[in-house]
Amino acid sequence: MGYVAVKGGTRAIEQSLQRIQYERLRQGKVLDVTAIEAGMRGLVDQVMSESSMYSEQLAALAIKQAEGNPEEAVFLLRAYRSTLPRKHYSRTVHSEEMRVERRISASFKDIPGGQILGASMDYSHRLLDFDLVDETEETVAEWMGEYRKAEEITAQEMTDTDDGRFPKVLDYLRKEGLIAECPIDPTEPDDVTRTSLTFPATRSEKLQILTRGQTGAVTSLAYAVIRGYGMVHPTVGELRVGELPVYIDSPLTKSEDDDDSYFIGDIKVTEVEMLVPVTVEKENGRKELQLEFGYGLCYGQNETKAIAMSILDKSLEKGDKSIPTQNEEFVLFHIDSVESTGFISHLKMPHYVTFQAKLNDVRKTRKTPLGQGQEV
């Protein structure tokens, strides 16, 4: 066996890249980045979440370059993020400060402040809308004009002066002693973008990997949990979609005073607190039913992923390695989009030498049957 010479590799690669450009432009249409940002909100939010980078414009650019392939777009955006300097660390963001635009609970019909349906396809008919084929900017402008007029009338009729902030549903359960308190952990969270993941993983590492995990993989494993590969059926205590304000400390003076911090913008997130009934054993073998919760939060409006994340968060807490969905190494290593797609894609790369070695072994076994002194 010897190495096989491969010639013309550089030219072939250059032609392949030209072909990519041709396939993207061959119909003579150019996708505007702002159009992707405006019309592909779900995909933009998914790419931002899996990239661990909040920038709708850059996510839209990555989607355009990747021709709509989310895995490739995530790869592009993570690679770009790795080149950026870290200028500041924000102050701790408290989700109680969220300016809510959607808020529902599957556990309670009546919640303080009420349920806000907001924008969601949950209540729509899953039927193709063929009118979108003939949609024009003129028809959009007409519809938006009518919608804004209706919004103005609704705003005038409302007397509520709230600023979009609502109390947490789980706080009421804590007041009744039905769910455990969450002590504040003062330690700085681990950062998986700067240090490699090690096991056993800390809670902060688990949550980071889950929130930037591939949406389909996170959803599939969470589905496996509720099908019986883990805990019993959970219930959404509260799901929120809204804007979180982000502040940084003054770069000139160190101060704990909130008035000395700088507001740098809002980030849109989806937050889920999932209620999970568990049976605990008390004194004298007495069993008691309690409520625990799992937590999920991701960039943009990505409700399925946030729910799935909260399920896996609770599942991983159990830590039974005999159950795949409770094995942190199994879950955390296999849900990462770049890690998994990169390894699968590398199989397309040349494996000439290693395969020739395997092929020689196969040929040898054909010449000398196994069991007659031939070692494989």
N, C-alpha and C positions, 0 to 999 in steps of 0.2 A: 504494500500500500504506500502511496506517496501523495504529496500535495498536488492538487489540480490547479494549474495556472488559469486565472480568470482575467481576460483582457477587456479593455474598453469600459471599465466600471465607471469612471468619472463621467464620461460622455453619456452613458446610459442613465446615470442619475440625473444629469442636467436635462436630458430629454424627458425623464419622468416628471420632473418639476414643471417643465413647460406644459406637459400634458395636463397636470393638475390645473394650471392656469387656464388652459383651453376648455376643460370640462366646466369650469366655473363660469366662463364668459361666452360659451359657444351659442347660447340662445340670444345673445345681444342685450341682455338685461343686467342691470347693476343694482344690487340691493343697497339701499342707503342705510348706514349704521343707525341713524336716528329712527328710521322706520322699524328696524329690528328691535330697538330699545322700546319703541312705543307699542308695537303690535305683537311682540313675542315675550310678554311679561313673565309667563310661567317658565319659559326656557332660560331667560336672563336670570331669574331668581335662582333657578337650579344650578346654573353654572357659577354664580357668585358664591352660593353656599358650598359647593364642592371644591371651589378654588380657595376658600378662606380669604376672599378679597372682596370688599364691598365697593364696587364701581359698576354701575349699570352701563355706562358708556363703553368701558373696556370689555365688559362681558359681551356686549353686543358686537364689538369689533372681533372678539375671539370667535363668536358664533359665525360671523360672516366669513372669516378666514378659514374656519373649519367646515364650511359649507353645511352648517346645521348639525354637525356631529358633536353631541355634548361631551363625549369623552375626550375628543381632540381639543375642543374649546377649553375644557378644564385644564388639560395639559399645558396649553399655551398660556393661560392666565396664571397658573402656578409658577411656570418658568419665569414669567415677567415679574411676578410678585417677589421672587427670590432675589431679584436685582435691586429692589428698592431699599433705601436706607430707613432705619427706624428713628424718627425724629422725636417722638413723644410716646408716652404711655398714658392712656386715658384714665380718668378716675373710674372707680367701680360704677358700672351702670346698674341701676336698680329698676327691675321690670315694673315695679309699682308706679313708676313715672311714665309708663307708656301712654301715649295719646292714641286711644283705641279707635279703630275703624271697623273692626269685626270682633265679636265676643259672644261665644256660645258655651253652653254646658249641657252635656248629655246626661248628667247626674241629677240636676235640679231644674224643674220647670221655671220656677220663680227665683231669680237671683237678684241681689241688691244692684240697682242700676238697670236691670233688665237685660234681656238678650238682644244683641245687635247682629243681624244677619250679615250686613255688609255685602261685599262682592264675593260671590261664590257660585260655582256651577252645581253645587249640591242640590239645588232646587229647580234646575232646568231640565228640560226634556233632552235626552241624548239623541237628538236628530240632526242630521246635516242641514245647515242653513244655506240653501242654494242662492239666497239673495246676496250673500257675501261675494259671489262671483261678479256681480255687477255693481258692487259698492264703489262709490266715487267720493272724492273730497267734498263735492257739493252736497251730496246726500248726508255725509258725516257732519258737515257744518250746520245743516238744517236741523239734524237730530240733536246735536249738541246745544243749539240755541234754545230749542224747546225744553231740553232737560234742565238747562241752567235757569230758565224762567220758573220751572216747577220747583227747583231747589230754593230759589229766592223766596217763593211764597211759603214753602215749608219752614224756612229759617225765620221768617217773620211771625209765623204762628207759634213757634217754639218759645217758651218762656224760661226754659232750663238754661242756667248760666254755667254749667259745668264745662271744664276745659278738656274733656275727653278722657280724664283719668277715672278709673273705677276701682273699688276695693277688690281684693283677691277672694275668690270663692273659698279656697282652702283655709283662709284665715278664720272663717266662721266655724269651720270644723275644729280648728285648733282651739278656739275659745271654749268649745264644748268638751275638749279633751278627747275627741274622737280620732285625732291624728297627731302624730308626734311633732314637736317643735323642731325647727331647723336652726341649729346654732350657727352663728357666723364664724367661718373659718378665717382667721386673720393671716394665714400663711399665703405667700405668693403662689399662684397656680403654676404648674409646670407648663412649658410651651413646647409642643411637639414639632413646631416648625423650626426650632433651634436646637433641640436635643432629640436624639433617637428614642423611640418608644422602647421601654423595658418592662419586664414583667416581674412581679405583679405590678400592674399599672395603677396609678393614682386616679381618684375620681375625676380630677380636672383633665387628665390625659384621655380617659375614656370618653368624656363628654366632647372633647375637641375632635377626636377621631370620629365619633358618631355624627357630629354636626356637619363635618365635611365629607362624610362617607357617600358613596355612590347611592343615589336615591333609590334605584331599583333594588340594589343589594340590601340596603337597610330595611326597605319595605318587605322584601321576601323573607328575611330572617325574623322580623317581627310577626309576620303572618304565621311562620312556623311555630313561634312561641304560643300564640293564642289557639293554634290547632292542637296543642297538646304536648309540644316539645318544650315544656316550661310551666309557667304559672297558669292560673285559671283566667277566665275572661275579664279584662280590665274595662274601666269606664272613664270616659273623658270628664274629669272634674271641671276643667275650664280650658278653652282654647281661645287665644287672643292673637289678633293681627293688628299691628300698629307701628307708630314711630317712637323710637327711643332717643332721647337727647344724649349727646356725648360731650363731655367736658374734659379739658386738660388743665393741669396746674400751670400757673404762670412760670415761664422759663426764666424769669428774672429773680423772683422771690419765692421761697418755700413757705407755704401757708396751708393750714387745714380749713381755713374759712372758705365757704362756698362762694362768697362774693368775690374772691380773688381768682376764681377759676375762669377759663375761657370756654364759651360755647362754640364748638367747631362744626356742628351739624347734626342731622338726624339720620338714623338707620332704620329701615323697615325690617321687622322681624316677625316670625311666627313663634309663639310660645305655647307649650302644652304642659299641663299638670294632670297626670293620669292617676286615677284612683285604683288601687289594687287590693281586694280583700284577701287577707292571709289568716291562717289559723295558727295560733301560738299556744304552747303548752304552759300552763300555770302550775301552781303548787298542787300537790296531791293528784297529779295527772289530769287536772281539769283543763279542758281546751276552751279557748276563747277566740272569737272572730274579731280581727282588728283591720283598720284601714292603713295602708301604706301608699306611697306615691312614687311615680317615676317622672323624670323631667326631660323635656325636649325643647330646644330652641335653635332656629336656623335663620339665615338671611332670607329676606323677601317673604312672599306668601307661598309657602310650601307646606301645606297642612298635613298631607299624608306622611311626608318625611318626618315632620316634628312629632306626630303621633307615634310613628314607628320608632323613632329615637327614644321617646319616653318609655316605651315598652322594653326596648333592649337595655336601657339604663337600669331598669328594675331587675330584669332578667340576669344581667351580669353581676348584680349585687349578690345573688345567691351563690355564684361561684362553684357550682357543681360541674367539674370538668368532664364528667361522663355524659352530660347533656350538651350538645354542640352550641346551643344558643345561650348557655351559661358559661361557656369556656371563653374567657376574654381573648386568649391568643387566637382561637379560631375565628371569632367575630371580628376583632379589630384589625387583624391582618388581611382579611378577605373582603372587607367592604370598601377599602380605599380605591377610588377610581383610577388614579394614575398608577398605583402599585399593581393592581390586578390587570388592567388593560395593557400596561407596559410589558408585563411578563408574558401575557398571552401573545402580544404582537411580536415579541422577540423571536417567537418560533418561526416567523417568516424570514428571519435573517439567515445568512449562510451557516449551515451546520455540516459542511462537506466532510471535514476531517473526522468528526465524531461519528457521523453516520457511516462513513466508509469502514470505520473500525467495527461498528455493529454488524455491518453487512458481511465483513470477513468472517466474524464469529458465526453468523447464520450459515455461510457457505461451508465452514468447517464442520458444523454439526450435520450437514447433509452428506458430507463425504464419510464421516465416521459416526455411526449411530451412537447416541448417548448410552452410557452403561458399558462401553467397551474401551475404557481408559481415556476417553476424551473429556477434558475439562472445559467448561464454558464459563 
